[in-house]
Amino acid sequence: MIDKNTKIYGSFSSNPGNNGCKFFNTMFEKDGVNAIYKSFYSKDILESIMAVKILDIKGFAVSMPFKLEILKFVDNVSPQAKEIGAANTVLNNDGFLTAFNTDWMGVYEYLRPGSPGRLTHGPIDKLTILGNGGFSKAVQYACNKLNISTEIITRKNWDTINDVSNTIFNATPADVKHKNLIDGRPHTVEGKIIANLQAIEQYRIYNELS
């Protein structure tokens, strides 16, 4: 039952999806939490933040292209998000905004040896990461924690993808074909697994800190 005490959570993206809605609303109902989650379209993250404060939205996620920009508009940044240089989760405590990065934790859980959620790619000692935006920086951070060496391919050397023999992680919106590909886009099978893994940490942050 939605009432005046129902907490609102959500996400802001230039291309909103339903993954977060399904996960969080299911968890809220399962745990008896008086809250709802809704994904929103945004073309201007600063305008979205103003709406967050006016509507008292307790927490929200951001996706491309806002993961770097969001750091300019918050009051506090967690140590991990500061080191990564990007955030995907923001908590609102009476207008005081704290940014977190849970993307790296989803990637870490997916890539770690013995992970039950990972699709078969074999042992990963080196990872070629496509892109160098906010999500890519989280992937790089996770790889550093796992002692996986990395190299980055951006638009400047995009034509070298076919020369890569090790596993590639697609951290861009682009459609990429490669025999050893981990596709991190949120609508793919692997992307949904990673999104679900990081959402578990988001849910903890929302419940324990808000």
C-alpha positions as a Markdown table, in Angstrom:
| # | Residue | x | y | z |
|---|---|---|---|---|
| 1 | Met | 0.0 | 0.0 | 0.0 |
| 2 | Ile | 1.5 | 3.3 | -1.1 |
| 3 | Asp | 0.9 | 6.1 | 1.4 |
| 4 | Lys | 2.4 | 9.4 | 2.6 |
| 5 | Asn | 5.3 | 7.6 | 4.3 |
| 6 | Thr | 6.3 | 5.6 | 1.2 |
| 7 | Lys | 9.9 | 6.3 | 0.3 |
| 8 | Ile | 10.8 | 7.0 | -3.3 |
| 9 | Tyr | 13.9 | 5.6 | -5.0 |
| 10 | Gly | 14.8 | 5.7 | -8.7 |
| 11 | Ser | 17.3 | 6.0 | -11.5 |
| 12 | Phe | 18.1 | 8.7 | -14.1 |
| 13 | Ser | 19.3 | 7.8 | -17.6 |
| 14 | Ser | 19.1 | 9.0 | -21.1 |
| 15 | Asn | 17.9 | 5.5 | -22.0 |
| 16 | Pro | 16.0 | 4.2 | -18.9 |
| 17 | Gly | 15.2 | 0.5 | -18.6 |
| 18 | Asn | 13.3 | -1.8 | -16.3 |
| 19 | Asn | 16.0 | -3.8 | -14.6 |
| 20 | Gly | 16.2 | -1.6 | -11.6 |
| 21 | Cys | 12.4 | -1.4 | -11.3 |
| 22 | Lys | 12.1 | -5.2 | -11.3 |
| 23 | Phe | 14.9 | -5.8 | -8.8 |
| 24 | Phe | 14.2 | -3.1 | -6.2 |
| 25 | Asn | 10.4 | -3.3 | -6.2 |
| 26 | Thr | 10.6 | -7.1 | -5.8 |
| 27 | Met | 13.1 | -6.7 | -2.9 |
| 28 | Phe | 11.0 | -4.0 | -1.2 |
| 29 | Glu | 7.9 | -6.2 | -1.4 |
| 30 | Lys | 9.8 | -9.3 | -0.2 |
| 31 | Asp | 11.3 | -7.4 | 2.8 |
| 32 | Gly | 8.2 | -5.4 | 3.7 |
| 33 | Val | 9.9 | -2.1 | 3.0 |
| 34 | Asn | 7.5 | 0.8 | 2.4 |
| 35 | Ala | 9.2 | 2.1 | -0.7 |
| 36 | Ile | 8.9 | 2.2 | -4.5 |
| 37 | Tyr | 11.4 | 2.4 | -7.3 |
| 38 | Lys | 10.9 | 4.1 | -10.7 |
| 39 | Ser | 13.3 | 4.7 | -13.6 |
| 40 | Phe | 13.2 | 8.2 | -15.1 |
| 41 | Tyr | 14.4 | 9.7 | -18.4 |
| 42 | Ser | 16.9 | 12.6 | -18.0 |
| 43 | Lys | 18.7 | 14.8 | -20.4 |
| 44 | Asp | 20.1 | 17.1 | -17.7 |
| 45 | Ile | 21.3 | 15.6 | -14.4 |
| 46 | Leu | 21.4 | 18.9 | -12.6 |
| 47 | Glu | 17.7 | 19.4 | -13.3 |
| 48 | Ser | 17.1 | 15.8 | -12.1 |
| 49 | Ile | 19.0 | 16.5 | -8.8 |
| 50 | Met | 16.8 | 19.5 | -8.2 |
| 51 | Ala | 13.7 | 17.2 | -8.6 |
| 52 | Val | 15.3 | 14.7 | -6.2 |
| 53 | Lys | 15.6 | 17.4 | -3.5 |
| 54 | Ile | 12.1 | 18.8 | -4.1 |
| 55 | Leu | 10.4 | 15.4 | -4.1 |
| 56 | Asp | 12.6 | 14.1 | -1.4 |
| 57 | Ile | 13.7 | 11.0 | -3.5 |
| 58 | Lys | 15.8 | 9.1 | -0.9 |
| 59 | Gly | 18.2 | 7.5 | -3.3 |
| 60 | Phe | 18.9 | 7.1 | -7.0 |
| 61 | Ala | 21.1 | 5.5 | -9.6 |
| 62 | Val | 22.7 | 7.2 | -12.6 |
| 63 | Ser | 23.9 | 5.6 | -15.8 |
| 64 | Met | 25.6 | 6.8 | -18.9 |
| 65 | Pro | 26.2 | 9.6 | -19.6 |
| 66 | Phe | 26.0 | 10.9 | -16.0 |
| 67 | Lys | 28.5 | 8.8 | -14.0 |
| 68 | Leu | 31.3 | 11.3 | -14.3 |
| 69 | Glu | 29.2 | 14.5 | -14.3 |
| 70 | Ile | 27.3 | 13.5 | -11.1 |
| 71 | Leu | 30.4 | 14.1 | -9.0 |
| 72 | Lys | 30.2 | 17.8 | -9.6 |
| 73 | Phe | 26.8 | 18.1 | -8.0 |
| 74 | Val | 27.0 | 16.1 | -4.8 |
| 75 | Asp | 28.1 | 17.1 | -1.3 |
| 76 | Asn | 30.1 | 14.0 | -0.4 |
| 77 | Val | 31.9 | 11.2 | -2.4 |
| 78 | Ser | 32.7 | 7.8 | -1.0 |
| 79 | Pro | 36.4 | 6.8 | -1.0 |
| 80 | Gln | 35.9 | 4.2 | -3.8 |
| 81 | Ala | 33.9 | 6.6 | -6.0 |
| 82 | Lys | 36.5 | 9.2 | -5.5 |
| 83 | Glu | 39.4 | 6.9 | -6.5 |
| 84 | Ile | 37.4 | 5.6 | -9.5 |
| 85 | Gly | 36.4 | 9.1 | -10.5 |
| 86 | Ala | 32.8 | 8.1 | -11.2 |
| 87 | Ala | 29.6 | 7.2 | -9.3 |
| 88 | Asn | 26.4 | 5.4 | -10.1 |
| 89 | Thr | 24.5 | 5.6 | -6.8 |
| 90 | Val | 23.5 | 8.7 | -4.8 |
| 91 | Leu | 21.9 | 8.8 | -1.3 |
| 92 | Asn | 19.8 | 11.8 | -0.3 |
| 93 | Asn | 19.7 | 12.7 | 3.4 |
| 94 | Asp | 17.6 | 15.8 | 3.8 |
| 95 | Gly | 19.2 | 17.4 | 0.7 |
| 96 | Phe | 22.7 | 16.3 | 1.5 |
| 97 | Leu | 23.9 | 14.1 | -1.4 |
| 98 | Thr | 26.5 | 11.3 | -1.1 |
| 99 | Ala | 27.8 | 9.5 | -4.1 |
| 100 | Phe | 28.9 | 5.9 | -4.2 |
| 101 | Asn | 30.1 | 3.5 | -6.9 |
| 102 | Thr | 28.6 | 0.0 | -6.8 |
| 103 | Asp | 29.4 | -0.8 | -10.4 |
| 104 | Trp | 32.9 | -2.0 | -9.5 |
| 105 | Met | 31.4 | -4.4 | -7.0 |
| 106 | Gly | 29.2 | -6.0 | -9.6 |
| 107 | Val | 32.1 | -6.4 | -12.0 |
| 108 | Tyr | 34.3 | -7.7 | -9.2 |
| 109 | Glu | 31.8 | -10.3 | -8.2 |
| 110 | Tyr | 31.3 | -11.3 | -11.9 |
| 111 | Leu | 35.0 | -11.6 | -12.7 |
| 112 | Arg | 36.4 | -13.1 | -9.5 |
| 113 | Pro | 37.6 | -16.7 | -9.8 |
| 114 | Gly | 34.9 | -19.2 | -9.0 |
| 115 | Ser | 32.1 | -16.7 | -9.3 |
| 116 | Pro | 28.9 | -18.8 | -9.6 |
| 117 | Gly | 27.2 | -16.1 | -11.8 |
| 118 | Arg | 29.9 | -15.7 | -14.4 |
| 119 | Leu | 29.4 | -17.2 | -17.9 |
| 120 | Thr | 32.2 | -19.4 | -19.1 |
| 121 | His | 35.3 | -17.4 | -20.2 |
| 122 | Gly | 38.0 | -19.4 | -18.6 |
| 123 | Pro | 40.7 | -17.8 | -16.3 |
| 124 | Ile | 41.1 | -14.1 | -16.9 |
| 125 | Asp | 44.6 | -12.7 | -16.4 |
| 126 | Lys | 44.3 | -9.8 | -18.8 |
| 127 | Leu | 41.2 | -7.9 | -19.9 |
| 128 | Thr | 40.9 | -5.4 | -22.8 |
| 129 | Ile | 38.3 | -2.8 | -21.8 |
| 130 | Leu | 36.4 | -0.9 | -24.5 |
| 131 | Gly | 35.8 | 2.7 | -23.5 |
| 132 | Asn | 37.2 | 4.9 | -20.8 |
| 133 | Gly | 34.0 | 6.4 | -19.4 |
| 134 | Gly | 32.4 | 6.0 | -15.9 |
| 135 | Phe | 31.6 | 2.3 | -16.3 |
| 136 | Ser | 35.0 | 1.5 | -17.8 |
| 137 | Lys | 36.7 | 3.2 | -14.8 |
| 138 | Ala | 34.7 | 0.9 | -12.4 |
| 139 | Val | 35.8 | -2.1 | -14.5 |
| 140 | Gln | 39.4 | -1.0 | -14.3 |
| 141 | Tyr | 39.1 | -0.6 | -10.5 |
| 142 | Ala | 37.6 | -4.0 | -10.1 |
| 143 | Cys | 40.4 | -5.5 | -12.2 |
| 144 | Asn | 43.0 | -3.8 | -10.1 |
| 145 | Lys | 41.5 | -5.4 | -7.0 |
| 146 | Leu | 41.6 | -8.8 | -8.8 |
| 147 | Asn | 45.2 | -8.4 | -10.1 |
| 148 | Ile | 43.9 | -8.6 | -13.7 |
| 149 | Ser | 46.0 | -6.6 | -16.1 |
| 150 | Thr | 44.1 | -4.2 | -18.4 |
| 151 | Glu | 44.5 | -2.3 | -21.6 |
| 152 | Ile | 42.0 | 0.3 | -22.9 |
| 153 | Ile | 40.6 | 0.7 | -26.4 |
| 154 | Thr | 38.9 | 4.0 | -27.2 |
| 155 | Arg | 37.7 | 5.6 | -30.4 |
| 156 | Lys | 41.3 | 6.5 | -31.2 |
| 157 | Asn | 42.3 | 2.9 | -31.6 |
| 158 | Trp | 39.0 | 1.2 | -32.1 |
| 159 | Asp | 40.2 | -0.5 | -35.2 |
| 160 | Thr | 42.5 | -2.7 | -33.1 |
| 161 | Ile | 39.7 | -4.7 | -31.6 |
| 162 | Asn | 40.0 | -7.6 | -34.1 |
| 163 | Asp | 43.7 | -7.9 | -33.2 |
| 164 | Val | 42.9 | -8.7 | -29.5 |
| 165 | Ser | 43.3 | -12.3 | -28.6 |
| 166 | Asn | 42.4 | -12.1 | -24.8 |
| 167 | Thr | 39.0 | -11.4 | -23.3 |
| 168 | Ile | 37.3 | -8.1 | -24.1 |
| 169 | Phe | 34.9 | -6.3 | -21.8 |
| 170 | Asn | 32.5 | -4.0 | -23.6 |
| 171 | Ala | 32.0 | -0.9 | -21.3 |
| 172 | Thr | 30.4 | 1.2 | -24.1 |
| 173 | Pro | 26.9 | 1.4 | -25.6 |
| 174 | Ala | 28.4 | 0.1 | -28.9 |
| 175 | Asp | 27.5 | -3.2 | -30.5 |
| 176 | Val | 30.7 | -5.3 | -30.6 |
| 177 | Lys | 31.5 | -8.7 | -32.0 |
| 178 | His | 34.4 | -10.7 | -30.7 |
| 179 | Lys | 34.9 | -14.4 | -29.9 |
| 180 | Asn | 36.0 | -13.6 | -26.3 |
| 181 | Leu | 33.5 | -10.9 | -25.3 |
| 182 | Ile | 32.0 | -9.9 | -22.0 |
| 183 | Asp | 29.2 | -7.5 | -22.9 |
| 184 | Gly | 28.5 | -5.2 | -20.0 |
| 185 | Arg | 25.6 | -3.4 | -21.6 |
| 186 | Pro | 22.6 | -3.6 | -19.3 |
| 187 | His | 20.2 | -5.2 | -21.8 |
| 188 | Thr | 22.6 | -8.2 | -22.5 |
| 189 | Val | 22.6 | -11.5 | -20.6 |
| 190 | Glu | 26.0 | -10.7 | -19.0 |
| 191 | Gly | 25.1 | -7.1 | -18.4 |
| 192 | Lys | 22.0 | -8.1 | -16.5 |
| 193 | Ile | 24.0 | -10.4 | -14.3 |
| 194 | Ile | 26.5 | -7.6 | -13.5 |
| 195 | Ala | 23.7 | -5.1 | -12.9 |
| 196 | Asn | 22.0 | -7.5 | -10.5 |
| 197 | Leu | 25.2 | -8.0 | -8.6 |
| 198 | Gln | 25.8 | -4.3 | -8.1 |
| 199 | Ala | 22.1 | -3.7 | -7.3 |
| 200 | Ile | 22.5 | -6.0 | -4.2 |
| 201 | Glu | 25.0 | -3.4 | -2.9 |
| 202 | Gln | 22.8 | -0.5 | -3.9 |
| 203 | Tyr | 19.9 | -2.1 | -1.9 |
| 204 | Arg | 22.1 | -2.4 | 1.1 |
| 205 | Ile | 23.1 | 1.2 | 0.9 |
| 206 | Tyr | 19.5 | 2.4 | 0.5 |
| 207 | Asn | 18.3 | 0.3 | 3.5 |
| 208 | Glu | 21.2 | 0.8 | 5.9 |
| 209 | Leu | 22.1 | 4.4 | 5.2 |
| 210 | Ser | 19.0 | 6.2 | 4.2 |
